[in-house]
């Protein structure tokens, strides 16, 4: 072992839990690693492969600092990754790997010229950028609305599955399958969706975002995108570097060119830069580290409207972009057929059933449309609302006295159809007189029936209709961060860390020597205070004693660990 490992182990032990978890996360340490103590941690973090992985993720200024000397200004870039000691000097193992990387790719360790400030965009380019941002806001809203009902499944590598890409394209939620990745990235950065190993689920924050005005929607997303940028792209003021500096920022990362291109594409989609690289006026404050200039963008957006035309053919025409909250509610009861500054919606029995499933009633639909329509409610639409409401609730789902979920209906033929519906077989429905029962939860049964297009209503414990909300990903909390993930590992390291660092280090050295059966020079303090050196082949350690064969006398010796002053390779 080296003194670098000892120094790093002692440094790790002095870090608080949050800082320690941050270091482990930055170094991509698995929370389940079998480390016993901080010496194990230091040994692993100074391993050549681990160091090389860390160097790949460093921005150019950090690489230059490690090669030429770390200043106080550079330390925030490298210290959290456990690459330098308390004095700011790279550990010997780090310096060795830095030298090897510099020899292999010397251009990565050259200082970049200061990036040029972006050119302000002219009014025409700004208007085009605002139009792209407006389109991205609408596309993301479409995606979230579609995902509210059916989470997006993910493949093993992380992207959305091909089946969901096709489903969203066919439904008109996205223009092309390629757009989906950018929209998911923006939604994730803004906290509007949360990903698990298998799916993307709409978060609680998405509900408020969908009801917000257009400029607030935009501000939430672009501030989220800024927060999600790699540290090497951020400035001390909280902003980010001009986009012209991004492609060269991570010179050792082979994946960075593709990542930088995607980040640039996102910036263009959300109106932060033009295709020519110019900067609209409203993007400057975000780059400087200030809040998003939503008011600056608003001047280039089309005016929102709050009235529509209802047609006798069960369609609705919005002659301009409908206010987000009104559009959201209208789409609960109607299907949008076209998306543009002037949009078309169509009412169907299925769309009205879907709205009533989510809490609408005939009265609430009529009241909403009466306030929204410039042409009143046409007779065909009035009839459709009445007939749909009369049929809705034909199937009722509640909980019986035994705690089972019960499905009832006034029409026995409907229960017969449900009992043989292959899509509902996973529920395990069993006939019990005039009802079907199952051990599945009420909400699960309710949404299974709703997705199968049955006119279902949920009942509360008193038998009254109760609105059911689709599940949402829980709001992100500190418990979801690295401190929570690494808590068991950190606790284990703390438990095995003693106050006597010299004794702990000595024990570590002896364990390593025995494990490798190394030949070591051991200095022992004798009872009279004198010190004597023995050259041993370490063979065992236990009971507070070191065993080894004395190479000079060719005999087995047993030395008290408490009397050992130092150990070094022979």
Secondary structure, 3 states (H helix, E strand, C coil): CCHHHHHHHHHHHHCCHHHHHHHHHHCCCCCCCCCCCHHHHHHHHCCHHHHHHHHHCCCHHHHHHHHHCCCCCCHHHHHHHCCECCCCCECHHHHHHHHHHHHHCHHHHCCCCCCCCCCECCHHHHHHHHHHHHHHHHHHHHHHHHHHHCCEEECCCCCECHHHHHHHHHCCCCCCHHHHHHHHHHHHHCCCEEECCCEEEEEHHHHHHHHCCHHHHHHHHHHHHHHCCCHHHECCCCCECCHHHCCCCCCCCCCHHHHHHHHHHHHHHCCCCCCCCCECHHHHHHHHCCCCCHHHHHCCCCCCECCEEECCCCEEEECCCECHHHHHHHHHHCEEEECCCCEEEECCHHHHHHHHHCCCCHHHHHHHHHHHECCCCCHHHHHHHHHHHHHCCCEEEEECCCCCEEEEECCHHHHHHHHHCHHHHHHCCEEECCEEEECCCHHHHHHHHHHCCCCEEEECCCCCECCCCCCCECCCCHHHCHHHHCHHHHHHHHHCCCCCHHHHHHHHHHHHHHHHCCEEEEEEECCCCCEEEEEEEEEEEECCEEEEEECCCCEEEEEEHHHEEEEEEC
